[in-house]
Amino acid sequence: MTINSPDWFEETLYRGFRAQYRVDEILHEIRTEHQQLVLFRNETFGHILALNGVIQTTERDEFIYHEMLTHTPILAHGAARDVLIIGGGDGGMMEEALKHKSLRRVTLVEIDAGVIEFSKRHLKSICGDAFEDPRVEIVIGDGMKYAAKTDQRFDVVIVDGTDPIGPGEVLFTEKFYAACKRCLSPGGILVTQNGVPFMQADELRGTVQALRSIFVDASCYTATVPTYVGGCMAFGWASDDTSLRATPANVLRKRYAAAALDTDYYTPELHLGAFALPRYIERIIAGSQAI
């Protein structure tokens, strides 16, 4: 945790740019086997979780990130029963996915058991009772190894990884995406966290190019999450079913209503609009210079 003065947390994820958050109170700080976790309170964002000095999630706007990475693929699929989440030890992604009562199983693979225990104790406002849901299976282990070896098959795979630094680096490789495809059911969907394209163009470009070498249909969609500064955030999308990315609005509305979801960001109309990309992002995923 980097603090310029006794009251400020400074995130230095990007070269040439830094963001500061006032620390109203440090709630908890521990070092797990893999990383340093800091939870602090901020007047604007509520509880903020940082791993190795990088902001991961905040109480105030986590709903945007989690809704768009869960409801978009699940509702586009239309018949998902089994979901795999790789990463996401804070439980927020799992809590959002479990709102779909049609799911029979949500498997969470998290490399750091300390993150899960930390979240159960200190992030109930984000994970709720997700870890106690009987449909949940928790696997403590390497997501890459799990995807490459499991006999289970999933309709949707959600990669809720950190930035490509340290233990999260492998989650941005073609080998990993191929392993994810291996454990997808026919017609399944893979979605990934891909950072802020304006600031992390290489990350998104590399992911989409890798996905396009493996899947019939690969692209990305976006959402605006205030915590992740630098513009809209991108999520990778991949499937061998080319129709799923263009699921009609009337179909999405019916599925949304049937699921009885109460969302704060996601809507069926926004779902479709999220795939309409700014020109600079189109250039990024095409492999050319963005701006």
C-alpha positions as CSV (number, residue, x, y, z in Angstrom):
1,M,0.0,0.0,0.0
2,T,1.5,3.3,-1.1
3,I,0.6,6.4,1.0
4,N,1.9,9.8,0.3
5,S,0.6,11.2,3.6
6,P,-1.1,9.5,6.5
7,D,-4.5,10.0,4.7
8,W,-4.0,9.0,1.1
9,F,-3.7,5.8,-0.8
10,E,-1.9,6.1,-4.1
11,E,-2.4,3.6,-6.9
12,T,0.4,3.5,-9.4
13,L,-0.8,0.9,-11.9
14,Y,-0.1,3.0,-15.0
15,R,3.1,4.6,-16.1
16,G,2.9,8.3,-16.1
17,F,-0.4,8.5,-14.3
18,R,-1.4,8.1,-10.6
19,A,-4.7,8.1,-8.8
20,Q,-5.2,8.9,-5.1
21,Y,-8.0,7.9,-2.7
22,R,-8.4,9.4,0.7
23,V,-8.1,6.8,3.5
24,D,-10.8,7.6,6.1
25,E,-10.0,4.4,7.9
26,I,-7.9,1.3,7.4
27,L,-10.2,-1.6,8.2
28,H,-7.9,-4.5,7.7
29,E,-4.5,-5.4,6.2
30,I,-2.9,-8.8,5.8
31,R,-0.3,-10.6,3.8
32,T,-1.5,-13.9,2.3
33,E,0.6,-16.6,0.7
34,H,0.3,-14.8,-2.6
35,Q,-0.3,-11.1,-2.1
36,Q,-0.9,-8.2,0.2
37,L,-4.6,-7.3,0.9
38,V,-5.7,-3.9,2.2
39,L,-9.3,-2.9,2.9
40,F,-9.9,0.7,3.7
41,R,-12.9,3.1,3.8
42,N,-13.4,6.1,1.6
43,E,-16.2,8.6,1.8
44,T,-16.9,8.4,-2.0
45,F,-16.4,4.7,-2.7
46,G,-17.2,3.0,0.6
47,H,-15.0,0.0,1.4
48,I,-12.1,-0.4,-1.1
49,L,-10.1,-3.5,-1.6
50,A,-6.6,-3.3,-2.9
51,L,-4.3,-6.2,-3.8
52,N,-0.5,-5.5,-4.0
53,G,-1.3,-1.8,-4.2
54,V,-3.8,-2.0,-7.0
55,I,-7.5,-1.2,-6.5
56,Q,-9.6,-4.3,-7.2
57,T,-13.2,-3.5,-6.2
58,T,-15.2,-0.9,-4.2
59,E,-18.4,-1.2,-2.4
60,R,-19.9,1.7,-4.3
61,D,-19.6,0.6,-7.9
62,E,-18.8,-3.1,-7.9
63,F,-22.3,-3.8,-9.2
64,I,-21.4,-2.4,-12.7
65,Y,-18.4,-4.8,-13.2
66,H,-20.1,-7.8,-11.7
67,E,-23.4,-7.4,-13.5
68,M,-21.8,-6.9,-16.9
69,L,-19.5,-9.9,-16.6
70,T,-22.3,-12.3,-15.4
71,H,-25.7,-11.3,-16.9
72,T,-24.3,-10.5,-20.4
73,P,-23.1,-14.1,-21.1
74,I,-25.7,-15.9,-19.1
75,L,-28.6,-14.1,-20.7
76,A,-27.1,-14.3,-24.2
77,H,-26.6,-18.0,-23.7
78,G,-30.2,-18.5,-22.7
79,A,-29.9,-22.0,-21.2
80,A,-26.9,-21.9,-19.0
81,R,-26.9,-24.3,-16.1
82,D,-23.2,-24.6,-15.1
83,V,-20.9,-21.6,-14.7
84,L,-17.2,-21.5,-14.0
85,I,-15.6,-18.4,-12.4
86,I,-11.8,-18.2,-12.4
87,G,-10.5,-15.7,-9.9
88,G,-13.1,-13.6,-8.2
89,G,-12.2,-14.6,-4.6
90,D,-14.1,-11.6,-3.3
91,G,-17.3,-13.4,-4.1
92,G,-19.0,-10.5,-5.9
93,M,-19.1,-12.3,-9.3
94,M,-20.4,-15.5,-7.7
95,E,-23.1,-13.5,-5.8
96,E,-24.3,-11.9,-9.0
97,A,-24.3,-15.2,-11.0
98,L,-26.3,-17.0,-8.3
99,K,-29.2,-14.6,-8.8
100,H,-30.0,-16.8,-11.8
101,K,-32.1,-19.5,-10.1
102,S,-31.9,-21.6,-13.3
103,L,-28.2,-22.3,-12.6
104,R,-27.5,-25.6,-10.9
105,R,-23.8,-25.1,-10.2
106,V,-21.3,-22.3,-9.9
107,T,-17.7,-23.3,-9.5
108,L,-15.2,-20.8,-8.2
109,V,-11.5,-21.4,-8.8
110,E,-9.3,-19.1,-6.7
111,I,-5.6,-19.5,-6.2
112,D,-5.5,-17.6,-2.9
113,A,-7.6,-19.1,-0.1
114,G,-6.7,-16.0,2.0
115,V,-8.7,-13.8,-0.3
116,I,-11.8,-15.9,0.2
117,E,-11.5,-16.0,4.0
118,F,-10.8,-12.3,4.0
119,S,-13.9,-11.6,1.9
120,K,-16.2,-13.8,4.0
121,R,-15.2,-11.7,7.0
122,H,-14.8,-8.2,5.7
123,L,-16.7,-7.9,2.3
124,K,-20.2,-9.2,3.1
125,S,-21.6,-6.1,1.4
126,I,-20.1,-7.4,-1.9
127,C,-20.3,-11.2,-1.6
128,G,-23.5,-11.5,0.5
129,D,-24.2,-15.1,1.4
130,A,-22.8,-16.4,-1.9
131,F,-20.2,-18.7,-0.3
132,E,-22.9,-20.5,1.7
133,D,-25.1,-21.2,-1.4
134,P,-25.5,-25.0,-1.9
135,R,-25.0,-24.6,-5.6
136,V,-21.4,-23.4,-5.1
137,E,-18.3,-25.4,-5.4
138,I,-15.0,-23.8,-4.2
139,V,-11.7,-25.0,-5.7
140,I,-8.5,-23.6,-4.2
141,G,-6.0,-23.9,-7.0
142,D,-4.5,-22.5,-10.2
143,G,-7.1,-21.5,-12.7
144,M,-4.9,-22.5,-15.7
145,K,-4.3,-26.0,-14.3
146,Y,-8.0,-26.5,-13.4
147,A,-9.3,-25.4,-16.9
148,A,-6.7,-27.7,-18.6
149,K,-7.5,-30.8,-16.6
150,T,-11.1,-30.8,-15.3
151,D,-13.6,-33.3,-16.6
152,Q,-16.4,-30.8,-15.9
153,R,-18.0,-28.8,-18.7
154,F,-19.5,-25.4,-18.3
155,D,-22.0,-23.3,-20.3
156,V,-20.3,-20.0,-19.3
157,V,-16.7,-19.4,-18.2
158,I,-16.0,-16.0,-16.5
159,V,-12.4,-15.0,-16.0
160,D,-12.4,-12.5,-13.1
161,G,-8.6,-12.1,-12.9
162,T,-6.4,-9.3,-11.7
163,D,-4.2,-7.3,-14.0
164,P,-1.5,-9.4,-15.9
165,I,0.9,-9.0,-13.0
166,G,2.3,-11.8,-10.8
167,P,-0.1,-14.8,-10.4
168,G,-2.7,-13.2,-12.7
169,E,-0.3,-13.0,-15.7
170,V,-1.1,-16.5,-17.0
171,L,-4.8,-15.7,-17.3
172,F,-4.0,-13.5,-20.3
173,T,-2.3,-16.1,-22.4
174,E,-3.4,-18.0,-25.5
175,K,-2.7,-21.3,-23.7
176,F,-5.1,-20.3,-20.9
177,Y,-7.8,-19.3,-23.3
178,A,-7.4,-22.7,-25.1
179,A,-7.8,-24.4,-21.8
180,C,-11.0,-22.4,-21.1
181,K,-12.4,-23.5,-24.5
182,R,-11.6,-27.1,-23.6
183,C,-13.9,-27.0,-20.6
184,L,-16.8,-25.2,-22.3
185,S,-19.9,-27.0,-23.4
186,P,-20.8,-26.8,-27.1
187,G,-22.1,-23.3,-27.7
188,G,-20.6,-22.0,-24.5
189,I,-19.4,-18.5,-23.9
190,L,-16.1,-17.2,-22.4
191,V,-15.9,-13.7,-21.0
192,T,-12.8,-12.0,-19.6
193,Q,-11.7,-9.0,-17.7
194,N,-9.5,-6.9,-19.9
195,G,-8.9,-3.6,-18.2
196,V,-9.3,0.0,-19.6
197,P,-8.4,0.0,-23.3
198,F,-7.3,3.7,-23.3
199,M,-4.7,2.9,-20.7
200,Q,-4.1,-0.9,-21.4
201,A,-4.4,-1.3,-25.2
202,D,-1.9,-4.1,-25.4
203,E,-3.8,-6.2,-22.9
204,L,-7.0,-6.0,-24.8
205,R,-5.3,-6.4,-28.2
206,G,-3.5,-9.5,-27.1
207,T,-6.5,-11.1,-25.6
208,V,-8.8,-10.6,-28.6
209,Q,-6.2,-11.7,-31.1
210,A,-5.6,-14.8,-29.0
211,L,-9.3,-15.5,-28.7
212,R,-9.8,-15.1,-32.5
213,S,-7.2,-17.8,-33.1
214,I,-9.2,-20.2,-31.0
215,F,-12.9,-19.3,-31.3
216,V,-15.2,-18.7,-34.3
217,D,-16.5,-15.5,-32.8
218,A,-14.4,-13.2,-30.6
219,S,-14.7,-9.5,-29.7
220,C,-15.2,-7.4,-26.7
221,Y,-17.9,-5.2,-25.0
222,T,-17.6,-2.3,-22.6
223,A,-18.9,-0.7,-19.4
224,T,-18.0,2.4,-17.5
225,V,-16.8,1.7,-14.0
226,P,-15.7,4.8,-12.1
227,T,-13.1,3.0,-10.1
228,Y,-11.1,1.9,-13.1
229,V,-10.0,5.3,-14.3
230,G,-9.1,6.1,-17.9
231,G,-12.3,5.6,-19.8
232,C,-14.6,2.6,-20.3
233,M,-13.6,-0.9,-19.3
234,A,-13.4,-3.8,-21.8
235,F,-14.6,-7.4,-21.4
236,G,-13.4,-10.1,-23.8
237,W,-16.1,-12.2,-25.5
238,A,-15.6,-15.6,-27.2
239,S,-17.9,-18.4,-28.5
240,D,-18.2,-20.8,-31.4
241,D,-21.8,-19.8,-31.7
242,T,-21.8,-16.7,-33.8
243,S,-25.5,-15.9,-33.1
244,L,-25.1,-15.4,-29.3
245,R,-23.3,-12.0,-29.5
246,A,-26.3,-10.7,-31.6
247,T,-29.1,-12.1,-29.4
248,P,-32.1,-9.9,-30.2
249,A,-33.3,-7.3,-27.7
250,N,-36.8,-8.9,-27.5
251,V,-35.3,-12.3,-26.6
252,L,-33.0,-10.6,-23.9
253,R,-36.0,-8.8,-22.4
254,K,-37.9,-12.1,-22.1
255,R,-35.0,-13.8,-20.4
256,Y,-34.3,-10.9,-18.1
257,A,-38.0,-10.8,-17.0
258,A,-38.0,-14.6,-16.5
259,A,-34.9,-14.4,-14.4
260,A,-36.6,-11.7,-12.2
261,L,-33.3,-9.8,-11.9
262,D,-33.1,-6.5,-10.1
263,T,-30.1,-4.8,-11.6
264,D,-28.6,-1.4,-11.2
265,Y,-26.6,-1.2,-14.4
266,Y,-27.4,-4.0,-16.8
267,T,-30.5,-3.8,-19.0
268,P,-31.2,-5.8,-22.2
269,E,-30.8,-2.6,-24.3
270,L,-27.5,-1.8,-22.7
271,H,-26.4,-5.4,-23.3
272,L,-26.7,-4.9,-27.0
273,G,-25.2,-1.3,-26.9
274,A,-22.2,-2.5,-25.0
275,F,-21.0,-4.3,-28.1
276,A,-21.0,-1.1,-30.2
277,L,-17.4,-0.1,-29.8
278,P,-15.7,3.3,-30.0
279,R,-13.5,3.6,-33.1
280,Y,-10.3,3.6,-31.1
281,I,-11.2,0.3,-29.5
282,E,-12.1,-1.2,-32.9
283,R,-8.6,-0.2,-34.0
284,I,-7.1,-1.9,-30.9
285,I,-8.8,-5.2,-31.4
286,A,-8.0,-5.1,-35.1
287,G,-4.3,-4.9,-34.2
288,S,-3.6,-1.4,-35.2
289,Q,-2.6,1.7,-33.2
290,A,-5.6,3.0,-31.2
291,I,-5.1,6.7,-31.3
